[in-house]
Amino acid sequence: LYGDTNISDMNENTLSAFRRKNIGFVFQQYYLIPELTAEENIKYPVYLSKKAVDGALFKRLVDTLEISDRLGHMPSQLSGGQQQRVSIARALARQPKILFFDEPTSALDPELTGEVLKVIRELAKEHMTMIIVTHEMQFARELSDRIIFMEEGVMKAQGTPEELFSSDNERVRGFIGKFQS
């Protein structure tokens, strides 16, 4: 359900239009187009929807994500953290209502992980609705309103961070214990 709308009842065309309008994706891999500059990669999905990129929004995104000096660079000329920030800007340029992150820090070293987590924290402060798949348990605890623990595609537990981190569910405790210091 999205609000009062059951999206499972939508046909493929309607569902596709719904996703384009409402959902942004930031993937584990950056999926930047290697032949396009950082700026072109950010603007490309908006152009596909036959719209112009909002200039003020674009400036705010690249300034906030600290990539304004990298816009003319090709993806191969960017660090992993810069590429991930370009992919976040690309998702946000479409002004989604929900932003999905699939392991946004898994391919990054600790320093770059910190950069990306800082960006996600800033989005949370702006009340962006995000669904984040992550193994960064302390980050999930600090940032989340609700955590869902899944295993093999099945929801095993859910609740507030406090509820999950103090869970008596043996599997949840074991998983969280692996990631706590």
N, C-alpha and C positions, 0 to 999 in steps of 0.2 A: 504494500500500500504506500502511496505517496499522497499524504493528506487524506482526502476521501476517495482518491482515484486508485482503483485496482489495476495496476499496470499489467498484470498477467492476462487480463481480458483484451489487451490491445493487440491489433494485428501488427505485423512486422514493420510496415511503413509508419504507422502511428507511433509505435514504440521507438523507432529510429528518430523520428521528429521530436519525441519527448526527450530522448537522451541528448540530442543536439541542443535543445533549448535549456535543459535543467541540470545536466550532469557534466562535470569535468573529470578527466582521468589523468593521474600522474602515475606512470608505470615504473616498475622496478628498473627496467632498462629505459633509457631516455627517449628512444625512438625519434630522434631529431633527424631531419632529412639532410644528409651529408652535403648536398649540393646547394643548400640554402644557408644564408647567414643566420646568426642568432635572431636578428630582428625579423627576418622573413619567416623563420620557424615559428616565432611567437604569433605573427599576424596571419599565417597561412590558414588555420582552421576557421578564423573569422571570415576571411575572403571566400572560403568554400561555401559558407552560408550566405554568400552574396551581400555581405554587410561591410561597412567600413569600420576599421578599428577606432574606437573612441580615443582621441589623442590625449586627453587628460588622464584617462585610465591607463593608457600605455605608459605615459611618463611616470605615473605613480608606481606602476608595477616594476618597471626597470630600475627606478630609484630605490624602492623598498627592497627589491631583491639584489640590489647592488651589482647590476649587470649593464648599466648604461654605457660603460666604457668598452663593453665586449660585443655590442650589437652588430658591428661590421665583421666579426670573426666567424669563421666556419666552425662547425661542431668539433672538428679534429684539432682546432686551436684552443679549445676550452678545457679546463680541468673537469673532473667528474662532478664536483660541486657546482660549477658554473653551468654545466650541461643540465643538471637536475633543476637548477633555478630557472633556466630557460624553459624547461618542460613545465614547471609550475606556472610561470608567466603565461605560457601558451594555453594552459588549461583555464587560468583566470581571465584571460583576455576575452573569452566568450561569456563572461559573467554568469557562471553557473550558480545554481542554488545549492547544490551539493557537490563536494569535491571528494573523489575517491583516490586514495593513495595505496599502491601496492608495494609494500616494502621499500619505501622511498630512500632508505639509507643503506640497503644491503650491499650495494656495490661500492660503497665509499669508505675511505679510511676514517679514523676517529675525528680528525680535524674537520674534514668535509662533512661528516655526519653531524657534527655540532652546528655547522653553518645551515644545513637543511632543517634541522630540528628548530633552530632559531626562527626560520621563516615560518614553519608550521605553528610555532607558538604565537607569532605575530598575527597569523590568520585567525587563530583561536580568540585572540583579544578582540578581533573585529567581528566575532560571533559567526564566522563562516562554519557552516555545517560540513563536517568532514567524517569520512569513514576511512580508517587507517588500518591496514594490515601491517603488523609490526611485531618484532621480537624485542623491541626496545621497551622492556617492561617498566622501568622507572619513568620513562617518558610517558607511557600510556597511563600510568598511575597519576602522574602530575597533571596531565592535560585533559583526561577523559571525564565525561559526565557518566558514561556507561561503557563497560567492557564486556565483550562477548568472547568466551574461550571456546575455540573450535578445534576439533581433532578429526582428521580424515573427512572433512566436509560436514561434520555433525556438530551442532551446538551442544557443548557439554555443561556450560555454566554461563551465567550472565548476572550483571549487577553493577552497582557503583564500584569505583576502585576500592573503597574501603571494604565492601562486601567480598570482592574477589580476593583481595590480598590477605584477608583474614578467613578465607573459606575453609571449611572442614572437609571439602572434597579432596580426597587424596591425590587424584590426578592433577588438579589445579595447583595444589600446594607443591607437588613435586616439580611441576613445570616452572612455577614462579620461583621456587627455591634455586633452580639452576641459574637463574638470571639475576638474583639478588646477591649483593656483596655482604 
